[in-house]
Amino acid sequence: MSVYPEFTLHDLLHNSAERYPDKAAIVDGGSEYTYEDLSRQSGALCAALQDSGVEKGDRVGVYMEKSWEAIVAMLAASRAGAAFVNLNPMFKPPQVRYVTEDCDIRVMIGDSDKLAELEPKTVERAFYRGDRPDSGGVSSELTDLDEVLRSGDSPREVRQVSEVDLGTILYTSGSTGMPKGVSTSQRNLVVGAQIVSTYLENTEEDRILSALPLNFDAGLNQFTTSLRVGATLALQRSRLPGDLLKGLRRHEITGVVGVPPLWSLLLRSAKSIAQEPLTHLRYISNTGGRIPQANLDELRRLLEPAGTKIYLMYGLTEAFRSTYLPPEEIHRGTECIGKAIPDTEIMVINKQGEECAPDEVGELVHRGPTVAMGYWGKEEATRKAYRSNPLAPPELLDVEKVVYSGDNVRRDEEGFLYFIGREDAMIKSQGYRMSPEEVENLLIGSGHVHEACAFGIPDPDLGHQVVAVVSLKSDGEGVIDDIREYAVKNGPPYMVPKEILVRDDLPKTGSGKIDRKGISNAYADR
């Protein structure tokens, strides 16, 4: 048996395929695929990508619903030395074109219906899953993905891929407009899997439920963690009430990571869980926002008697995971985000660049091997978030970069961290993070809106509900319905405001900017 050191994503694939070739790696609906299948089919697609001109360092887009083929596509790109870019499957053509142009994606692997809707010449070449689409947004060649995966072709050798090479770009919304691509190295991907599998105690015996999108850092890590330890990953696409519980039971899931809205769905099945406990469920873990305390209390009541451990995690795409609260400390409540993950240092830094005293509020700063490479093509934004270690000796200031989270926290006398709030006005709804400007740009794109101000209002299940206050270019019956219809057609569902309120003019600050704080406060005081 030949086992590789763990430097790249495809090293993890090689090792699990060597150790567990006939073991189920992925369960997709009624189909199971082994680690040998994963190695063989990702190799065939790698060969096809190479034949299409993909070289080391290129970006390969993956624009499809979560599926076996999406998993294969990520590994194939990695094996070819390229970086995969998972596009949110809920993105509409304008968002896809933005990402494609931002990081220069020329080859896309996607679902036929999604490719057919793209704007003309979005990409040069595409591999499609399903029936052959009209050319749509593909300017030249279309290749049947299923035929490629059945071919059994082997990839040719590529120039050595190292741990410092680009592995993926994760697009996350920024506080100043359109999404930013977080450039994530092969090392970041591998170390993230190593760290999480360590504190969650994952093994090849685990059956992990993939309940989060693969374009999320936490959703992607469910795959990389499972791949590293040789576990089985069951893909869950439906978010309908009751389907989560069905997935947990059908696959005898041992572990799942979710965001707060997912637990709200699970709690709708509380009666069924009480009657038939989930004795096989070893752990659940929350990320992507603070879970309401009432929901956490109910989950504990339902799950802990059957032996399920509950972990609370905190992280940011720019550095993946930062902290976790172990199950034995869950009594500290949902404001507590625990302590640093293994092999990581979390600092709390004040405005003077000094370490905060106990219970002094400061900014969470993350140091460690999961700190990403920066924002793709965004030099100014990278300099703002990724800086020299403020506590390093002066002689070593430029040896490593740390990431400033923008989140205010405090650390108690025992070393536990507590979340206070964000510096910016980011909106997090249904587990998705977005900037107000993204929502505003979407509404203004309708042609009816002169100015817009979007913000989030707290919601116990969703995290935030999106609200927008707009001034219109012209009045008219049904104009708000037209704006909403445009938003539904041209943006993902989580970005469509719950309410659109009309004002003649939006209030401004002394510098002439829209008074966001004043508008959101006025809404809250209605």
C-alpha positions in Angstrom: 0.0 0.0 0.0 1.4 3.4 -1.1 0.3 6.2 1.2 1.1 9.8 0.4 1.9 12.7 2.9 -1.1 14.9 3.2 -0.2 18.0 1.1 -3.1 18.3 -1.4 -6.7 17.4 -1.8 -5.9 14.7 -4.3 -3.4 13.2 -1.8 -6.4 12.7 0.5 -8.2 10.9 -2.3 -5.2 8.7 -3.1 -4.8 7.6 0.5 -8.5 6.7 1.0 -8.7 4.9 -2.3 -5.6 2.9 -1.3 -7.0 2.1 2.2 -10.7 1.6 1.4 -11.1 1.1 -2.4 -14.5 -0.8 -2.1 -16.0 1.3 0.7 -18.8 3.7 -0.1 -17.4 7.2 -0.4 -20.5 9.1 -1.6 -24.2 8.3 -1.4 -26.3 10.4 -3.9 -30.0 9.5 -3.8 -30.3 5.8 -4.4 -26.8 5.4 -5.7 -23.6 4.6 -3.8 -20.1 5.2 -5.2 -16.9 3.7 -3.8 -13.5 5.4 -3.3 -12.3 3.4 -6.3 -15.1 5.0 -8.3 -14.1 8.4 -7.1 -10.5 7.9 -8.1 -11.3 6.4 -11.5 -14.0 8.9 -12.6 -12.1 12.0 -11.3 -9.1 10.7 -13.2 -11.2 10.5 -16.4 -12.5 14.0 -16.0 -9.0 15.2 -15.2 -7.8 13.8 -18.5 -10.6 15.5 -20.4 -9.9 18.8 -18.7 -6.2 18.5 -19.7 -7.3 17.7 -23.3 -9.4 20.9 -23.2 -6.4 23.0 -22.4 -6.7 23.3 -18.6 -3.2 23.8 -17.1 -1.8 24.2 -13.6 -3.1 27.4 -12.0 -6.2 27.7 -14.2 -9.7 28.1 -12.6 -12.5 25.5 -13.3 -16.0 26.5 -12.5 -18.5 24.0 -11.0 -22.1 25.2 -11.5 -24.5 22.4 -10.6 -26.7 21.1 -7.8 -24.9 19.2 -5.1 -24.3 15.8 -6.7 -21.8 12.9 -7.2 -20.7 14.7 -10.4 -20.0 17.9 -8.5 -17.7 16.0 -6.1 -15.9 14.4 -9.0 -15.5 17.7 -10.7 -13.7 19.3 -7.7 -11.2 16.4 -7.5 -10.6 16.3 -11.2 -9.7 20.0 -11.2 -7.4 19.5 -8.3 -5.7 16.5 -10.0 -5.2 18.7 -13.1 -3.4 21.3 -11.0 -6.3 23.8 -11.4 -8.4 25.5 -8.8 -12.1 24.7 -8.6 -14.6 27.4 -8.1 -17.9 26.2 -6.7 -20.6 28.6 -7.8 -23.8 28.8 -5.7 -26.4 26.8 -7.7 -29.0 29.4 -6.8 -27.0 32.1 -8.6 -28.7 33.6 -11.6 -26.8 34.5 -14.9 -25.6 38.0 -13.7 -23.9 36.6 -10.6 -22.4 33.8 -12.6 -21.0 36.2 -15.2 -19.5 38.4 -12.4 -17.7 35.4 -10.8 -16.6 34.0 -14.1 -15.1 37.3 -15.2 -13.6 38.1 -11.8 -11.4 35.0 -11.6 -11.2 34.2 -15.4 -13.1 30.9 -15.6 -12.9 29.5 -19.1 -14.1 26.0 -18.5 -17.3 25.3 -16.6 -18.7 22.0 -15.4 -22.5 22.3 -14.9 -26.0 21.2 -15.1 -27.5 21.5 -18.6 -30.4 23.8 -17.5 -28.1 26.2 -15.7 -25.7 26.4 -18.6 -28.5 27.1 -21.1 -29.6 30.1 -19.1 -26.2 31.8 -19.0 -25.6 35.0 -20.9 -23.8 34.7 -24.3 -20.1 33.8 -24.2 -19.9 33.5 -20.4 -17.4 30.7 -20.8 -15.3 29.2 -23.6 -16.1 25.6 -23.0 -18.4 23.5 -20.8 -19.0 20.0 -19.7 -22.7 19.4 -19.2 -24.7 17.0 -17.1 -28.0 15.9 -18.5 -29.4 16.5 -22.0 -27.3 18.5 -24.4 -28.3 22.2 -23.9 -28.5 24.9 -26.5 -25.2 26.7 -26.6 -26.5 29.3 -24.1 -23.6 31.0 -22.4 -20.9 28.7 -23.9 -19.1 30.4 -26.8 -17.5 27.3 -28.4 -17.4 23.6 -27.2 -19.9 21.5 -25.2 -18.9 18.0 -23.9 -21.1 15.4 -22.4 -20.0 14.9 -18.8 -21.5 11.4 -18.5 -19.6 10.1 -21.5 -16.4 11.5 -20.0 -16.9 9.8 -16.7 -17.6 6.4 -18.4 -14.5 6.7 -20.6 -12.0 5.3 -18.1 -9.3 7.6 -19.5 -6.3 8.3 -17.3 -4.8 11.7 -16.6 -1.4 12.5 -17.9 1.3 13.8 -15.6 1.1 17.4 -14.5 3.8 19.6 -13.0 4.1 18.9 -9.3 1.2 20.5 -7.3 2.3 21.7 -3.9 0.6 22.7 -0.7 1.1 26.4 -1.4 -0.7 26.2 -4.8 -4.2 27.6 -5.2 -6.8 24.9 -4.4 -10.1 26.7 -4.7 -11.6 30.2 -4.6 -14.5 30.6 -2.2 -16.8 33.6 -3.0 -18.0 35.4 0.0 -19.9 38.7 0.2 -18.0 41.7 1.3 -19.0 44.9 3.1 -18.4 47.1 0.0 -20.3 45.6 -2.9 -19.9 42.5 -4.9 -18.6 39.2 -3.6 -14.9 38.7 -3.1 -13.1 35.5 -3.9 -11.1 34.1 -1.0 -8.1 32.4 -2.5 -7.6 29.1 -0.6 -4.5 27.0 -0.9 -4.2 23.3 -1.1 -2.7 23.5 2.4 -5.7 25.4 3.7 -8.0 22.7 2.4 -6.0 19.8 3.8 -5.3 21.4 7.2 -8.9 22.3 7.6 -9.8 18.7 7.2 -7.1 17.5 9.6 -8.2 20.0 12.3 -11.9 19.4 12.1 -11.6 15.6 11.9 -9.4 15.8 15.0 -11.8 17.6 17.4 -14.9 15.9 16.0 -13.1 12.5 16.3 -14.0 11.5 12.7 -13.1 8.0 11.5 -13.8 5.7 8.6 -16.8 4.4 10.5 -18.6 7.8 10.2 -21.5 8.4 7.9 -21.6 12.2 7.5 -24.6 14.1 6.1 -23.7 16.8 3.6 -26.5 19.2 4.4 -24.8 22.5 3.5 -23.9 23.8 -0.1 -20.5 22.9 -1.4 -19.8 26.6 -2.1 -19.9 27.2 1.7 -16.6 26.7 3.4 -18.3 24.6 6.1 -20.1 22.6 3.4 -16.9 22.0 1.5 -15.2 20.9 4.7 -17.8 18.2 5.2 -16.5 16.7 2.0 -12.8 17.1 2.7 -13.1 15.8 6.2 -15.0 12.7 5.0 -12.4 12.2 2.2 -9.5 12.4 4.6 -10.7 9.8 7.1 -12.4 7.5 4.6 -15.9 8.1 5.8 -19.1 7.9 3.8 -20.7 11.2 2.8 -24.4 11.2 2.1 -25.6 14.2 -0.1 -28.7 15.9 1.2 -30.4 18.4 -1.2 -33.9 18.9 0.0 -34.6 21.5 2.7 -38.3 20.6 3.1 -39.5 20.1 6.6 -39.1 16.4 7.6 -36.6 15.6 4.8 -33.7 16.3 7.1 -34.9 13.8 9.6 -35.6 11.3 6.8 -32.0 11.7 5.6 -30.6 11.2 9.1 -32.6 8.0 9.6 -32.2 6.5 6.1 -28.5 6.7 6.1 -28.0 6.1 9.8 -26.0 9.4 9.9 -23.3 9.7 12.7 -22.5 13.4 12.2 -23.9 16.6 10.6 -22.9 20.2 10.5 -25.6 22.8 9.9 -26.6 26.5 10.2 -29.3 27.8 12.5 -32.2 27.5 10.0 -31.4 23.8 9.5 -31.9 23.2 13.2 -35.3 25.0 13.1 -36.3 22.5 10.4 -35.1 19.6 12.5 -37.1 20.8 15.5 -40.3 20.6 13.5 -39.8 16.9 13.8 -39.3 17.0 17.5 -42.2 14.7 18.3 -40.9 12.0 15.9 -37.4 12.3 17.4 -38.8 12.0 20.9 -40.7 8.8 20.0 -37.8 7.3 18.0 -34.4 8.7 19.2 -31.5 9.1 16.8 -29.2 6.7 18.6 -26.8 6.5 15.7 -26.2 10.3 15.6 -22.9 10.8 17.4 -22.6 14.6 16.9 -24.1 17.7 15.4 -22.3 21.0 15.0 -23.6 24.5 14.4 -21.9 27.2 12.3 -22.8 30.2 10.1 -24.4 32.2 12.9 -25.6 32.1 16.5 -28.2 29.5 17.1 -31.1 30.8 19.2 -30.8 29.7 22.8 -34.3 28.3 22.9 -33.5 26.1 19.9 -30.2 24.9 21.5 -32.1 24.0 24.7 -34.6 22.0 22.7 -31.9 20.2 20.7 -30.2 19.2 23.9 -33.4 17.9 25.4 -34.0 15.8 22.3 -30.5 14.6 21.3 -28.3 14.4 24.4 -30.2 11.6 26.1 -29.5 9.4 23.0 -25.8 10.2 23.3 -25.5 12.9 20.6 -22.8 15.5 21.3 -23.4 19.2 20.3 -20.6 21.4 19.1 -20.8 25.1 18.5 -18.4 26.5 15.9 -17.4 30.0 14.8 -15.4 30.8 11.7 -15.0 33.1 8.7 -14.4 32.1 5.1 -11.1 34.0 5.2 -9.7 31.5 7.7 -12.2 28.7 7.7 -12.8 27.7 11.3 -11.5 29.8 14.2 -13.0 28.4 17.4 -15.3 25.7 18.7 -17.1 25.1 22.0 -16.9 21.4 23.0 -20.0 19.6 24.2 -18.9 19.5 27.8 -19.0 23.3 27.8 -22.3 23.7 26.0 -23.9 25.1 29.2 -22.0 28.4 28.6 -24.7 29.4 26.1 -24.8 30.4 22.5 -22.9 33.7 22.9 -19.9 31.6 23.8 -17.8 30.6 20.8 -15.3 28.6 22.8 -11.6 28.5 22.3 -9.2 28.2 19.3 -9.4 25.2 17.1 -6.2 22.9 17.3 -3.0 24.4 15.9 -4.5 27.9 15.8 -4.0 31.0 17.9 -6.9 33.5 18.4 -6.0 37.0 19.5 -8.3 39.7 20.8 -6.8 43.0 19.7 -7.8 46.5 20.7 -7.6 49.7 18.6 -4.1 50.3 19.8 -3.0 46.9 18.3 -2.5 45.4 21.7 -3.8 42.2 23.3 -7.0 42.9 25.2 -7.2 42.3 29.0 -9.8 39.7 30.2 -13.4 40.9 29.4 -12.1 43.8 27.3 -13.8 43.9 23.9 -11.6 43.8 20.9 -11.4 42.4 17.4 -10.9 38.7 16.8 -7.7 38.1 14.9 -6.9 34.6 13.6 -3.4 33.2 13.3 -2.7 29.7 11.9 -2.4 27.3 8.9 -6.0 27.8 7.8 -5.5 31.6 7.1 -6.2 31.9 3.3 -4.0 33.5 0.7 -6.1 36.7 0.4 -8.8 38.0 -1.9 -8.5 37.2 -5.6 -7.5 40.3 -7.5 -8.4 42.6 -4.6 -5.2 44.1 -3.3 -6.7 46.8 -1.1 -9.2 44.5 0.5 -6.5 41.9 1.1 -4.2 44.5 2.8 -7.1 45.5 5.1 -8.0 42.0 6.3 -4.7 40.1 6.0 -2.0 41.9 8.0 1.2 41.2 9.8 0.9 39.6 13.2 0.6 42.5 15.7 2.2 40.5 18.5 5.1 39.1 16.5 8.7 40.3 17.3 9.5 43.4 15.1 12.1 41.3 13.3 9.5 38.8 12.2 6.6 41.2 11.2 6.4 40.0 7.6 7.0 36.3 8.1 3.3 35.4 8.3 -0.1 37.0 7.8 -3.0 36.9 10.2 -6.6 37.7 9.3 -8.7 40.4 11.0 -12.2 39.2 11.3 -14.2 42.4 11.8 -16.0 40.7 14.7 -15.9 42.1 18.2 -15.4 39.5 21.0 -14.3 39.3 24.6 -12.2 36.7 26.4 -13.1 35.7 30.0 -10.7 34.8 32.8 -10.9 31.1 31.8 -10.0 31.8 28.2 -13.4 31.3 26.7 -14.4 33.8 23.9 -17.8 35.5 23.6 -19.2 37.0 20.5 -20.3 40.7 20.8 -21.1 41.8 17.2 -19.8 42.8 13.8 -18.0 46.0 12.9 -19.9 46.2 9.6 -23.5 45.8 8.5 -23.3 42.4 6.9 -26.6 40.6 6.5 -26.8 36.8 7.2 -30.0 35.1 6.2 -30.8 31.4 5.8 -27.1 30.7 6.4 -26.0 33.0 3.5 -23.9 36.1 4.1 -24.4 39.1 1.9 -23.6 42.8 1.8 -26.3 45.4 1.8 -24.9 46.7 -1.5 -25.5 43.3 -3.2 -29.2 43.6 -2.4 -29.3 47.3 -3.4 -27.6 46.6 -6.7 -30.1 43.9 -7.5 -33.1 46.2 -6.8 -31.6 49.1 -8.7 -31.1 46.8 -11.6 -34.8 46.6 -12.1 -34.8 50.1 -13.6 -37.5 51.3 -11.2 -35.3 52.2 -8.2 -33.4 55.5 -7.8 -31.7 54.7 -4.4 -31.9 51.8 -2.1 -30.8 51.0 1.5 -30.9 47.3 2.5 -30.4 45.9 6.0 -31.2 42.9 8.1 -33.6 42.6 11.0 -33.1 39.8 13.6 -35.1 36.6 13.0 -34.9 33.6 15.4 -35.0 31.1 12.5 -33.4 32.8 9.6 -30.7 34.9 11.3 -31.9 38.0 9.5 -34.8 39.0 7.3 -33.8 41.3 4.5 -35.6 44.7 4.3 -35.1 47.4 1.8 -36.1 51.1 1.8 -36.1 52.6 -1.7 -36.8 55.8 -3.6 -38.4 55.3 -7.0 -37.6 56.8 -10.4 -41.3 57.0 -11.1 -44.6 56.1 -9.3 -47.0 53.7 -10.8 -49.4 51.0 -9.8 -47.8 47.6 -9.3 -44.2 49.0 -9.4 -43.2 47.3 -6.1 -44.5 44.0 -7.5 -42.4 44.6 -10.6 -39.3 45.2 -8.5 -39.9 42.1 -6.5 -40.5 40.0 -9.6 -37.2 41.3 -11.1 -35.4 40.4 -7.9 -36.8 36.9 -7.9 -35.8 36.3 -11.5 -32.3 37.9 -11.2 -31.1 37.0 -7.7 -30.9 34.1 -5.4 -34.0 33.6 -3.1 -32.2 34.6 0.1 -31.4 38.1 -1.4 -35.1 39.0 -2.1 -36.3 41.4 0.6 -39.2 40.5 2.9 -40.3 44.1 2.7 -39.7 46.9 0.2 -40.7 50.2 1.6 -40.9 53.4 -0.4 -39.7 56.9 0.6 -39.5 60.0 -1.5 -35.8 60.5 -0.6 -33.5 58.5 1.5 -31.9 60.5 4.4 -28.2 61.3 4.1 -25.3 61.7 6.5 -23.3 64.9 6.6 -20.9 63.5 4.0 -23.7 62.9 1.6 -23.8 59.1 2.1 -27.1 57.3 2.7 -27.7 57.2 6.4 -27.9 53.4 6.8 -28.0 53.4 10.6 -30.7 56.0 10.7 -32.9 54.2 8.2 -32.6 50.8 10.0 -33.2 52.4 13.4 -36.3 54.2 12.1 -37.6 50.9 10.8 -37.0 49.2 14.1 -38.8 52.0 15.9 -42.0 51.8 13.8 
